[in-house]
Amino acid sequence: MEPFLGQIMWAGFPFAPQGWASCNGAVMPLEQNVALFSLLGTSFGGDGRTTFGLPDLGGAVAVGTSATRPIGQTLALGGPGAGAAAATGLVVPASIALQGIYPPRN
């Protein structure tokens, strides 16, 4: 199954597969990734003329969203109800799709 462009996945291996890039905050050349830039813009860095940044999800844990926990809200780990990642220090690397289906808005 082909991913959506910009789709993020967490996987149990320490590398980004072909067609994906690590979500490590790297700055990418805009000229080679115009479609991905059109989705991300400069939300994660870059100058918006020649470069843009990928998200830096090192140490992040995937958490669902809801009306009371909107996208982008950060959570303190290590308190009551903290998951196994906080308790054990386990970090599962994230990757972002550099190619794939351009996601429709409707």
N, C-alpha and C positions, 0 to 999 in steps of 0.2 A: 504494500500500500504506500503510495507516494505521500510524503508529509506536506503540510501547508508550509509555505515560505514563512520563516520566522517562528515556527513551532519550536517549543522548548521541550526537551526530554531529559529525564534523569535515567541513567543506566548504570549497571553494576560493573562497568569496565572503565579503566582510567584514560581513555582517549576519545576524541570525537571521530565518529565514522566518516567515511568519504561523503562529501556533500554537506557536512555539518562542521561547525566551529565550536570550540570550547567557550562557555559563558564565563570568561575570565577578565572582562573589561577591555579586551583588545581593541585598538583603533584600526578600523578597516578603511581601505581606499574606496571612496564613494563611486568612482568611475567604474570599478569592477563589480559593484553590488548595488546598482541603482534601485532595483525593485525592493530589496531588503531595506535600503535607506528610506524608501517611500513609506514604509510601515513604521520604522523605528525613529526616524528623524534624528535629532541630537539629544534625545532623552537620556542617553547613556554616555554622552561625551562626543568629542569630535567638533570640527569647526563648521560643518554643514556645507562647506564649499568643496573641499577635497577629501574630507574624512568624516566618519561617524563612529561611535563606539558601540560595542556589544555590551549586553548586561554583564555585570560581575556578580555571579551567584555562588562564588566560593564560600563555603560554610553555610549557605542558605538551606532551608528545609522547605519543601513544598507544603503549603497550607491552603486549604480551600477558602473561597470568598463567600461572603453573604452580605445582607443588608447592613449588618452590624460590624462586619469586618471587610471593608472595601479593598479592592486591588491596590497594592502599594503600601498598605499599613504594615508596619513591622511589629514583631512580637518579641518580647524578652524571653529567651530560653533559659532553662535552669530552674524556673519557679515551679509551683504546683502544676501538675498536668503536663510538664515538659516531656517530650517524646524521647525515644531511645537515642536519637542522634545527639541530643544535648547530654545525655547521661554517659554515653560511651565515646563521644568524640568522632563518631562515624560520619564521614562526609561522602556523599554520592555525587560524582561530577555531573554537571549539566551541560548540554550541547544545544545549539540553535541551528535550525535548518537554513542553509545558504541557498538551497534550490528546492523547488517544489511548486505546488499549486498556489497561485496568488489567491489569498482568502477573499471571498465575496463579502460585501457588507450587509447583505440581506439574506 
